[in-house]
Amino acid sequence: MVIIEVARECPQLDRLLGEHRWSEFLRKPSQPEKDQVTKVFYCTYSTGRQVQKNGWKRIFVEDAWFKTWSPNNQ
């Protein structure tokens, strides 16, 4: 499970929330990816400190993680 922080002003927050079937947004999903689903729920923690107090660890996303990644998944 992952908690991400999104600005309250996010214009399409409702599109982010809910169930997302990988086969519906990946261009050429592999066989295992076709059955994958991601579920995004609204989090009721109002501060990062509340999240940390409940045992979550903050890890910042690094650019290097995406250097070899392609949205075309070929």
PDB file of N, CA, C and O in Angstrom, chain B, residues numbered from 101:
ATOM      1  N   MET B 101       0.843  -1.160   0.000  1.00  0.00           N
ATOM      2  CA  MET B 101       0.000   0.000   0.000  1.00  0.00           C
ATOM      3  C   MET B 101       0.896   1.233   0.000  1.00  0.00           C
ATOM      4  O   MET B 101       1.966   1.244   0.608  1.00  0.00           O
ATOM      5  N   VAL B 102       0.441   2.256  -0.686  1.00  0.00           N
ATOM      6  CA  VAL B 102       1.197   3.496  -0.843  1.00  0.00           C
ATOM      7  C   VAL B 102       0.265   4.661  -0.542  1.00  0.00           C
ATOM      8  O   VAL B 102      -0.897   4.660  -0.948  1.00  0.00           O
ATOM      9  N   ILE B 103       0.779   5.645   0.165  1.00  0.00           N
ATOM     10  CA  ILE B 103       0.044   6.897   0.373  1.00  0.00           C
ATOM     11  C   ILE B 103       0.781   7.972  -0.408  1.00  0.00           C
ATOM     12  O   ILE B 103       1.984   8.159  -0.227  1.00  0.00           O
ATOM     13  N   ILE B 104       0.068   8.681  -1.278  1.00  0.00           N
ATOM     14  CA  ILE B 104       0.677   9.784  -2.019  1.00  0.00           C
ATOM     15  C   ILE B 104      -0.009  11.085  -1.613  1.00  0.00           C
ATOM     16  O   ILE B 104      -1.181  11.096  -1.238  1.00  0.00           O
ATOM     17  N   GLU B 105       0.727  12.155  -1.695  1.00  0.00           N
ATOM     18  CA  GLU B 105       0.184  13.462  -1.362  1.00  0.00           C
ATOM     19  C   GLU B 105      -0.197  14.173  -2.652  1.00  0.00           C
ATOM     20  O   GLU B 105       0.619  14.304  -3.564  1.00  0.00           O
ATOM     21  N   VAL B 106      -1.443  14.630  -2.720  1.00  0.00           N
ATOM     22  CA  VAL B 106      -1.952  15.325  -3.901  1.00  0.00           C
ATOM     23  C   VAL B 106      -2.512  16.663  -3.436  1.00  0.00           C
ATOM     24  O   VAL B 106      -3.227  16.726  -2.436  1.00  0.00           O
ATOM     25  N   ALA B 107      -2.196  17.711  -4.148  1.00  0.00           N
ATOM     26  CA  ALA B 107      -2.706  19.040  -3.796  1.00  0.00           C
ATOM     27  C   ALA B 107      -4.232  19.039  -3.804  1.00  0.00           C
ATOM     28  O   ALA B 107      -4.855  18.447  -4.685  1.00  0.00           O
ATOM     29  N   ARG B 108      -4.818  19.695  -2.830  1.00  0.00           N
ATOM     30  CA  ARG B 108      -6.284  19.763  -2.749  1.00  0.00           C
ATOM     31  C   ARG B 108      -6.878  20.433  -3.987  1.00  0.00           C
ATOM     32  O   ARG B 108      -8.038  20.206  -4.331  1.00  0.00           O
ATOM     33  N   GLU B 109      -6.071  21.258  -4.650  1.00  0.00           N
ATOM     34  CA  GLU B 109      -6.550  21.969  -5.833  1.00  0.00           C
ATOM     35  C   GLU B 109      -6.483  21.111  -7.095  1.00  0.00           C
ATOM     36  O   GLU B 109      -6.788  21.598  -8.184  1.00  0.00           O
ATOM     37  N   CYS B 110      -6.097  19.867  -6.970  1.00  0.00           N
ATOM     38  CA  CYS B 110      -5.990  18.978  -8.140  1.00  0.00           C
ATOM     39  C   CYS B 110      -7.304  19.034  -8.918  1.00  0.00           C
ATOM     40  O   CYS B 110      -8.356  18.705  -8.369  1.00  0.00           O
ATOM     41  N   PRO B 111      -7.260  19.448 -10.199  1.00  0.00           N
ATOM     42  CA  PRO B 111      -8.496  19.691 -10.946  1.00  0.00           C
ATOM     43  C   PRO B 111      -9.334  18.448 -11.225  1.00  0.00           C
ATOM     44  O   PRO B 111     -10.550  18.559 -11.384  1.00  0.00           O
ATOM     45  N   GLN B 112      -8.730  17.287 -11.288  1.00  0.00           N
ATOM     46  CA  GLN B 112      -9.499  16.079 -11.618  1.00  0.00           C
ATOM     47  C   GLN B 112      -9.263  14.980 -10.592  1.00  0.00           C
ATOM     48  O   GLN B 112      -9.008  13.831 -10.951  1.00  0.00           O
ATOM     49  N   LEU B 113      -9.347  15.334  -9.321  1.00  0.00           N
ATOM     50  CA  LEU B 113      -9.107  14.372  -8.254  1.00  0.00           C
ATOM     51  C   LEU B 113     -10.052  13.181  -8.359  1.00  0.00           C
ATOM     52  O   LEU B 113      -9.657  12.053  -8.065  1.00  0.00           O
ATOM     53  N   ASP B 114     -11.284  13.416  -8.770  1.00  0.00           N
ATOM     54  CA  ASP B 114     -12.249  12.325  -8.886  1.00  0.00           C
ATOM     55  C   ASP B 114     -11.821  11.279  -9.916  1.00  0.00           C
ATOM     56  O   ASP B 114     -12.188  10.110  -9.791  1.00  0.00           O
ATOM     57  N   ARG B 115     -11.057  11.674 -10.923  1.00  0.00           N
ATOM     58  CA  ARG B 115     -10.569  10.714 -11.927  1.00  0.00           C
ATOM     59  C   ARG B 115      -9.437   9.858 -11.377  1.00  0.00           C
ATOM     60  O   ARG B 115      -9.219   8.737 -11.838  1.00  0.00           O
ATOM     61  N   LEU B 116      -8.715  10.388 -10.388  1.00  0.00           N
ATOM     62  CA  LEU B 116      -7.615   9.666  -9.775  1.00  0.00           C
ATOM     63  C   LEU B 116      -8.134   8.574  -8.834  1.00  0.00           C
ATOM     64  O   LEU B 116      -7.550   7.494  -8.742  1.00  0.00           O
ATOM     65  N   LEU B 117      -9.228   8.866  -8.143  1.00  0.00           N
ATOM     66  CA  LEU B 117      -9.783   7.928  -7.174  1.00  0.00           C
ATOM     67  C   LEU B 117     -10.529   6.797  -7.874  1.00  0.00           C
ATOM     68  O   LEU B 117     -11.071   6.973  -8.965  1.00  0.00           O
ATOM     69  N   GLY B 118     -10.548   5.628  -7.224  1.00  0.00           N
ATOM     70  CA  GLY B 118     -11.307   4.496  -7.749  1.00  0.00           C
ATOM     71  C   GLY B 118     -10.426   3.369  -8.249  1.00  0.00           C
ATOM     72  O   GLY B 118      -9.231   3.313  -7.960  1.00  0.00           O
ATOM     73  N   GLU B 119     -11.043   2.468  -9.007  1.00  0.00           N
ATOM     74  CA  GLU B 119     -10.343   1.291  -9.533  1.00  0.00           C
ATOM     75  C   GLU B 119      -9.851   1.554 -10.955  1.00  0.00           C
ATOM     76  O   GLU B 119     -10.573   2.108 -11.784  1.00  0.00           O
ATOM     77  N   HIS B 120      -8.612   1.146 -11.220  1.00  0.00           N
ATOM     78  CA  HIS B 120      -8.016   1.348 -12.542  1.00  0.00           C
ATOM     79  C   HIS B 120      -7.490   0.006 -13.051  1.00  0.00           C
ATOM     80  O   HIS B 120      -6.539  -0.543 -12.494  1.00  0.00           O
ATOM     81  N   ARG B 121      -8.101  -0.513 -14.093  1.00  0.00           N
ATOM     82  CA  ARG B 121      -7.663  -1.781 -14.701  1.00  0.00           C
ATOM     83  C   ARG B 121      -6.530  -1.485 -15.676  1.00  0.00           C
ATOM     84  O   ARG B 121      -6.681  -0.689 -16.603  1.00  0.00           O
ATOM     85  N   TRP B 122      -5.391  -2.141 -15.448  1.00  0.00           N
ATOM     86  CA  TRP B 122      -4.209  -1.875 -16.254  1.00  0.00           C
ATOM     87  C   TRP B 122      -4.468  -2.126 -17.733  1.00  0.00           C
ATOM     88  O   TRP B 122      -3.916  -1.433 -18.588  1.00  0.00           O
ATOM     89  N   SER B 123      -5.302  -3.111 -18.040  1.00  0.00           N
ATOM     90  CA  SER B 123      -5.577  -3.443 -19.446  1.00  0.00           C
ATOM     91  C   SER B 123      -6.304  -2.313 -20.172  1.00  0.00           C
ATOM     92  O   SER B 123      -6.337  -2.285 -21.402  1.00  0.00           O
ATOM     93  N   GLU B 124      -6.884  -1.385 -19.415  1.00  0.00           N
ATOM     94  CA  GLU B 124      -7.628  -0.281 -20.026  1.00  0.00           C
ATOM     95  C   GLU B 124      -6.768   0.955 -20.292  1.00  0.00           C
ATOM     96  O   GLU B 124      -7.178   1.831 -21.053  1.00  0.00           O
ATOM     97  N   PHE B 125      -5.571   1.045 -19.674  1.00  0.00           N
ATOM     98  CA  PHE B 125      -4.757   2.234 -19.924  1.00  0.00           C
ATOM     99  C   PHE B 125      -3.356   1.923 -20.434  1.00  0.00           C
ATOM    100  O   PHE B 125      -2.678   2.823 -20.928  1.00  0.00           O
ATOM    101  N   LEU B 126      -2.898   0.667 -20.327  1.00  0.00           N
ATOM    102  CA  LEU B 126      -1.610   0.309 -20.932  1.00  0.00           C
ATOM    103  C   LEU B 126      -1.829   0.011 -22.407  1.00  0.00           C
ATOM    104  O   LEU B 126      -2.832  -0.601 -22.774  1.00  0.00           O
ATOM    105  N   ARG B 127      -0.918   0.429 -23.236  1.00  0.00           N
ATOM    106  CA  ARG B 127      -1.084   0.236 -24.680  1.00  0.00           C
ATOM    107  C   ARG B 127      -0.913  -1.219 -25.092  1.00  0.00           C
ATOM    108  O   ARG B 127      -1.703  -1.733 -25.884  1.00  0.00           O
ATOM    109  N   LYS B 128       0.091  -1.877 -24.574  1.00  0.00           N
ATOM    110  CA  LYS B 128       0.344  -3.279 -24.917  1.00  0.00           C
ATOM    111  C   LYS B 128       0.652  -4.057 -23.639  1.00  0.00           C
ATOM    112  O   LYS B 128       1.797  -4.448 -23.414  1.00  0.00           O
ATOM    113  N   PRO B 129      -0.357  -4.282 -22.804  1.00  0.00           N
ATOM    114  CA  PRO B 129      -0.086  -4.962 -21.537  1.00  0.00           C
ATOM    115  C   PRO B 129       0.339  -6.416 -21.749  1.00  0.00           C
ATOM    116  O   PRO B 129      -0.182  -7.114 -22.618  1.00  0.00           O
ATOM    117  N   SER B 130       1.291  -6.848 -20.936  1.00  0.00           N
ATOM    118  CA  SER B 130       1.690  -8.256 -20.965  1.00  0.00           C
ATOM    119  C   SER B 130       0.544  -9.076 -20.365  1.00  0.00           C
ATOM    120  O   SER B 130      -0.396  -8.515 -19.802  1.00  0.00           O
ATOM    121  N   GLN B 131       0.623 -10.380 -20.485  1.00  0.00           N
ATOM    122  CA  GLN B 131      -0.443 -11.229 -19.959  1.00  0.00           C
ATOM    123  C   GLN B 131      -0.658 -11.010 -18.455  1.00  0.00           C
ATOM    124  O   GLN B 131      -1.801 -10.855 -18.026  1.00  0.00           O
ATOM    125  N   PRO B 132       0.414 -10.993 -17.639  1.00  0.00           N
ATOM    126  CA  PRO B 132       0.191 -10.739 -16.206  1.00  0.00           C
ATOM    127  C   PRO B 132      -0.380  -9.341 -15.922  1.00  0.00           C
ATOM    128  O   PRO B 132      -1.158  -9.172 -14.983  1.00  0.00           O
ATOM    129  N   GLU B 133       0.000  -8.350 -16.722  1.00  0.00           N
ATOM    130  CA  GLU B 133      -0.487  -6.983 -16.514  1.00  0.00           C
ATOM    131  C   GLU B 133      -1.972  -6.853 -16.841  1.00  0.00           C
ATOM    132  O   GLU B 133      -2.656  -6.007 -16.266  1.00  0.00           O
ATOM    133  N   LYS B 134      -2.475  -7.669 -17.748  1.00  0.00           N
ATOM    134  CA  LYS B 134      -3.882  -7.576 -18.153  1.00  0.00           C
ATOM    135  C   LYS B 134      -4.836  -7.797 -16.991  1.00  0.00           C
ATOM    136  O   LYS B 134      -5.947  -7.268 -16.989  1.00  0.00           O
ATOM    137  N   ASP B 135      -4.411  -8.576 -16.003  1.00  0.00           N
ATOM    138  CA  ASP B 135      -5.271  -8.872 -14.863  1.00  0.00           C
ATOM    139  C   ASP B 135      -5.036  -7.953 -13.665  1.00  0.00           C
ATOM    140  O   ASP B 135      -5.736  -8.061 -12.658  1.00  0.00           O
ATOM    141  N   GLN B 136      -4.055  -7.047 -13.764  1.00  0.00           N
ATOM    142  CA  GLN B 136      -3.721  -6.172 -12.641  1.00  0.00           C
ATOM    143  C   GLN B 136      -4.736  -5.032 -12.506  1.00  0.00           C
ATOM    144  O   GLN B 136      -5.265  -4.519 -13.493  1.00  0.00           O
ATOM    145  N   VAL B 137      -4.985  -4.659 -11.257  1.00  0.00           N
ATOM    146  CA  VAL B 137      -5.895  -3.565 -10.941  1.00  0.00           C
ATOM    147  C   VAL B 137      -5.250  -2.721  -9.849  1.00  0.00           C
ATOM    148  O   VAL B 137      -4.677  -3.258  -8.901  1.00  0.00           O
ATOM    149  N   THR B 138      -5.342  -1.417  -9.979  1.00  0.00           N
ATOM    150  CA  THR B 138      -4.886  -0.503  -8.941  1.00  0.00           C
ATOM    151  C   THR B 138      -6.124   0.171  -8.363  1.00  0.00           C
ATOM    152  O   THR B 138      -7.003   0.608  -9.105  1.00  0.00           O
ATOM    153  N   LYS B 139      -6.190   0.254  -7.042  1.00  0.00           N
ATOM    154  CA  LYS B 139      -7.320   0.913  -6.377  1.00  0.00           C
ATOM    155  C   LYS B 139      -6.796   2.100  -5.588  1.00  0.00           C
ATOM    156  O   LYS B 139      -5.890   1.960  -4.767  1.00  0.00           O
ATOM    157  N   VAL B 140      -7.372   3.272  -5.840  1.00  0.00           N
ATOM    158  CA  VAL B 140      -6.945   4.504  -5.188  1.00  0.00           C
ATOM    159  C   VAL B 140      -8.094   5.001  -4.319  1.00  0.00           C
ATOM    160  O   VAL B 140      -9.205   5.228  -4.799  1.00  0.00           O
ATOM    161  N   PHE B 141      -7.800   5.166  -3.023  1.00  0.00           N
ATOM    162  CA  PHE B 141      -8.804   5.608  -2.063  1.00  0.00           C
ATOM    163  C   PHE B 141      -8.414   6.965  -1.487  1.00  0.00           C
ATOM    164  O   PHE B 141      -7.236   7.319  -1.455  1.00  0.00           O
ATOM    165  N   TYR B 142      -9.399   7.711  -1.039  1.00  0.00           N
ATOM    166  CA  TYR B 142      -9.155   8.981  -0.367  1.00  0.00           C
ATOM    167  C   TYR B 142      -8.614   8.688   1.021  1.00  0.00           C
ATOM    168  O   TYR B 142      -9.140   7.819   1.716  1.00  0.00           O
ATOM    169  N   CYS B 143      -7.578   9.394   1.435  1.00  0.00           N
ATOM    170  CA  CYS B 143      -6.962   9.207   2.748  1.00  0.00           C
ATOM    171  C   CYS B 143      -7.458  10.303   3.686  1.00  0.00           C
ATOM    172  O   CYS B 143      -7.509  11.472   3.305  1.00  0.00           O
ATOM    173  N   THR B 144      -7.821   9.928   4.904  1.00  0.00           N
ATOM    174  CA  THR B 144      -8.361  10.913   5.846  1.00  0.00           C
ATOM    175  C   THR B 144      -7.297  11.585   6.701  1.00  0.00           C
ATOM    176  O   THR B 144      -7.627  12.464   7.497  1.00  0.00           O
ATOM    177  N   TYR B 145      -6.030  11.202   6.563  1.00  0.00           N
ATOM    178  CA  TYR B 145      -4.970  11.915   7.279  1.00  0.00           C
ATOM    179  C   TYR B 145      -4.881  13.328   6.705  1.00  0.00           C
ATOM    180  O   TYR B 145      -4.864  13.509   5.487  1.00  0.00           O
ATOM    181  N   SER B 146      -4.824  14.324   7.586  1.00  0.00           N
ATOM    182  CA  SER B 146      -4.786  15.703   7.088  1.00  0.00           C
ATOM    183  C   SER B 146      -3.384  16.291   7.064  1.00  0.00           C
ATOM    184  O   SER B 146      -3.172  17.359   6.489  1.00  0.00           O
ATOM    185  N   THR B 147      -2.415  15.604   7.685  1.00  0.00           N
ATOM    186  CA  THR B 147      -1.042  16.104   7.665  1.00  0.00           C
ATOM    187  C   THR B 147      -0.067  14.948   7.457  1.00  0.00           C
ATOM    188  O   THR B 147      -0.374  13.793   7.750  1.00  0.00           O
ATOM    189  N   GLY B 148       1.101  15.285   6.949  1.00  0.00           N
ATOM    190  CA  GLY B 148       2.151  14.284   6.801  1.00  0.00           C
ATOM    191  C   GLY B 148       2.571  13.714   8.138  1.00  0.00           C
ATOM    192  O   GLY B 148       2.947  12.546   8.232  1.00  0.00           O
ATOM    193  N   ARG B 149       2.508  14.537   9.172  1.00  0.00           N
ATOM    194  CA  ARG B 149       2.889  14.078  10.511  1.00  0.00           C
ATOM    195  C   ARG B 149       1.938  12.995  11.012  1.00  0.00           C
ATOM    196  O   ARG B 149       2.384  12.037  11.644  1.00  0.00           O
ATOM    197  N   GLN B 150       0.650  13.124  10.748  1.00  0.00           N
ATOM    198  CA  GLN B 150      -0.313  12.083  11.136  1.00  0.00           C
ATOM    199  C   GLN B 150       0.016  10.763  10.461  1.00  0.00           C
ATOM    200  O   GLN B 150      -0.078   9.700  11.074  1.00  0.00           O
ATOM    201  N   VAL B 151       0.399  10.837   9.208  1.00  0.00           N
ATOM    202  CA  VAL B 151       0.765   9.641   8.451  1.00  0.00           C
ATOM    203  C   VAL B 151       1.973   8.967   9.111  1.00  0.00           C
ATOM    204  O   VAL B 151       1.970   7.755   9.325  1.00  0.00           O
ATOM    205  N   GLN B 152       3.001   9.755   9.431  1.00  0.00           N
ATOM    206  CA  GLN B 152       4.211   9.223  10.057  1.00  0.00           C
ATOM    207  C   GLN B 152       3.916   8.633  11.431  1.00  0.00           C
ATOM    208  O   GLN B 152       4.468   7.589  11.778  1.00  0.00           O
ATOM    209  N   LYS B 153       3.071   9.265  12.207  1.00  0.00           N
ATOM    210  CA  LYS B 153       2.733   8.779  13.552  1.00  0.00           C
ATOM    211  C   LYS B 153       2.032   7.422  13.500  1.00  0.00           C
ATOM    212  O   LYS B 153       2.042   6.674  14.478  1.00  0.00           O
ATOM    213  N   ASN B 154       1.429   7.110  12.361  1.00  0.00           N
ATOM    214  CA  ASN B 154       0.748   5.824  12.203  1.00  0.00           C
ATOM    215  C   ASN B 154       1.625   4.793  11.517  1.00  0.00           C
ATOM    216  O   ASN B 154       1.128   3.786  11.013  1.00  0.00           O
ATOM    217  N   GLY B 155       2.947   5.043  11.494  1.00  0.00           N
ATOM    218  CA  GLY B 155       3.888   4.030  11.041  1.00  0.00           C
ATOM    219  C   GLY B 155       4.330   4.102   9.597  1.00  0.00           C
ATOM    220  O   GLY B 155       5.078   3.237   9.141  1.00  0.00           O
ATOM    221  N   TRP B 156       3.885   5.114   8.860  1.00  0.00           N
ATOM    222  CA  TRP B 156       4.277   5.238   7.464  1.00  0.00           C
ATOM    223  C   TRP B 156       5.609   5.965   7.359  1.00  0.00           C
ATOM    224  O   TRP B 156       5.896   6.863   8.151  1.00  0.00           O
ATOM    225  N   LYS B 157       6.418   5.578   6.387  1.00  0.00           N
ATOM    226  CA  LYS B 157       7.720   6.196   6.154  1.00  0.00           C
ATOM    227  C   LYS B 157       7.672   6.985   4.854  1.00  0.00           C
ATOM    228  O   LYS B 157       7.183   6.486   3.841  1.00  0.00           O
ATOM    229  N   ARG B 158       8.176   8.214   4.878  1.00  0.00           N
ATOM    230  CA  ARG B 158       8.197   9.054   3.679  1.00  0.00           C
ATOM    231  C   ARG B 158       9.403   8.692   2.818  1.00  0.00           C
ATOM    232  O   ARG B 158      10.536   8.671   3.299  1.00  0.00           O
ATOM    233  N   ILE B 159       9.153   8.411   1.559  1.00  0.00           N
ATOM    234  CA  ILE B 159      10.217   8.150   0.583  1.00  0.00           C
ATOM    235  C   ILE B 159       9.939   9.054  -0.611  1.00  0.00           C
ATOM    236  O   ILE B 159       8.883   8.961  -1.237  1.00  0.00           O
ATOM    237  N   PHE B 160      10.880   9.920  -0.919  1.00  0.00           N
ATOM    238  CA  PHE B 160      10.703  10.843  -2.029  1.00  0.00           C
ATOM    239  C   PHE B 160      10.994  10.137  -3.352  1.00  0.00           C
ATOM    240  O   PHE B 160      11.935   9.349  -3.443  1.00  0.00           O
ATOM    241  N   VAL B 161      10.193  10.416  -4.370  1.00  0.00           N
ATOM    242  CA  VAL B 161      10.382   9.857  -5.701  1.00  0.00           C
ATOM    243  C   VAL B 161      11.655  10.445  -6.296  1.00  0.00           C
ATOM    244  O   VAL B 161      11.909  11.644  -6.177  1.00  0.00           O
ATOM    245  N   GLU B 162      12.448   9.599  -6.932  1.00  0.00           N
ATOM    246  CA  GLU B 162      13.697  10.046  -7.538  1.00  0.00           C
ATOM    247  C   GLU B 162      13.610   9.933  -9.059  1.00  0.00           C
ATOM    248  O   GLU B 162      13.070   8.959  -9.584  1.00  0.00           O
ATOM    249  N   ASP B 163      14.135  10.917  -9.753  1.00  0.00           N
ATOM    250  CA  ASP B 163      14.128  10.922 -11.220  1.00  0.00           C
ATOM    251  C   ASP B 163      14.773   9.658 -11.792  1.00  0.00           C
ATOM    252  O   ASP B 163      14.332   9.150 -12.824  1.00  0.00           O
ATOM    253  N   ALA B 164      15.803   9.155 -11.136  1.00  0.00           N
ATOM    254  CA  ALA B 164      16.544   7.994 -11.629  1.00  0.00           C
ATOM    255  C   ALA B 164      15.650   6.758 -11.767  1.00  0.00           C
ATOM    256  O   ALA B 164      15.937   5.884 -12.585  1.00  0.00           O
ATOM    257  N   TRP B 165      14.592   6.674 -10.995  1.00  0.00           N
ATOM    258  CA  TRP B 165      13.692   5.518 -11.077  1.00  0.00           C
ATOM    259  C   TRP B 165      13.034   5.412 -12.451  1.00  0.00           C
ATOM    260  O   TRP B 165      12.609   4.328 -12.851  1.00  0.00           O
ATOM    261  N   PHE B 166      12.949   6.517 -13.166  1.00  0.00           N
ATOM    262  CA  PHE B 166      12.209   6.547 -14.429  1.00  0.00           C
ATOM    263  C   PHE B 166      13.097   6.718 -15.659  1.00  0.00           C
ATOM    264  O   PHE B 166      12.582   6.897 -16.763  1.00  0.00           O
ATOM    265  N   LYS B 167      14.391   6.668 -15.499  1.00  0.00           N
ATOM    266  CA  LYS B 167      15.304   6.891 -16.629  1.00  0.00           C
ATOM    267  C   LYS B 167      15.138   5.858 -17.738  1.00  0.00           C
ATOM    268  O   LYS B 167      15.272   6.204 -18.912  1.00  0.00           O
ATOM    269  N   THR B 168      14.851   4.608 -17.404  1.00  0.00           N
ATOM    270  CA  THR B 168      14.688   3.571 -18.428  1.00  0.00           C
ATOM    271  C   THR B 168      13.224   3.194 -18.642  1.00  0.00           C
ATOM    272  O   THR B 168      12.923   2.275 -19.405  1.00  0.00           O
ATOM    273  N   TRP B 169      12.327   3.890 -17.981  1.00  0.00           N
ATOM    274  CA  TRP B 169      10.897   3.593 -18.083  1.00  0.00           C
ATOM    275  C   TRP B 169      10.286   4.309 -19.281  1.00  0.00           C
ATOM    276  O   TRP B 169      10.668   5.437 -19.593  1.00  0.00           O
ATOM    277  N   SER B 170       9.349   3.665 -19.948  1.00  0.00           N
ATOM    278  CA  SER B 170       8.667   4.277 -21.070  1.00  0.00           C
ATOM    279  C   SER B 170       7.155   4.087 -20.924  1.00  0.00           C
ATOM    280  O   SER B 170       6.714   2.982 -20.610  1.00  0.00           O
ATOM    281  N   PRO B 171       6.363   5.114 -21.139  1.00  0.00           N
ATOM    282  CA  PRO B 171       4.902   4.952 -21.050  1.00  0.00           C
ATOM    283  C   PRO B 171       4.347   4.090 -22.175  1.00  0.00           C
ATOM    284  O   PRO B 171       3.188   3.680 -22.128  1.00  0.00           O
ATOM    285  N   ASN B 172       5.166   3.812 -23.186  1.00  0.00           N
ATOM    286  CA  ASN B 172       4.709   2.971 -24.301  1.00  0.00           C
ATOM    287  C   ASN B 172       4.779   1.493 -23.986  1.00  0.00           C
ATOM    288  O   ASN B 172       4.287   0.676 -24.764  1.00  0.00           O
ATOM    289  N   ASN B 173       5.379   1.128 -22.863  1.00  0.00           N
ATOM    290  CA  ASN B 173       5.627  -0.233 -22.393  1.00  0.00           C
ATOM    291  C   ASN B 173       5.831  -1.219 -23.551  1.00  0.00           C
ATOM    292  O   ASN B 173       5.049  -2.150 -23.747  1.00  0.00           O
ATOM    293  N   GLN B 174       6.879  -0.989 -24.286  1.00  0.00           N
ATOM    294  CA  GLN B 174       7.236  -1.882 -25.393  1.00  0.00           C
ATOM    295  C   GLN B 174       8.476  -2.665 -25.037  1.00  0.00           C
ATOM    296  O   GLN B 174       8.945  -3.476 -25.836  1.00  0.00           O
TER     297      GLN B 174
END
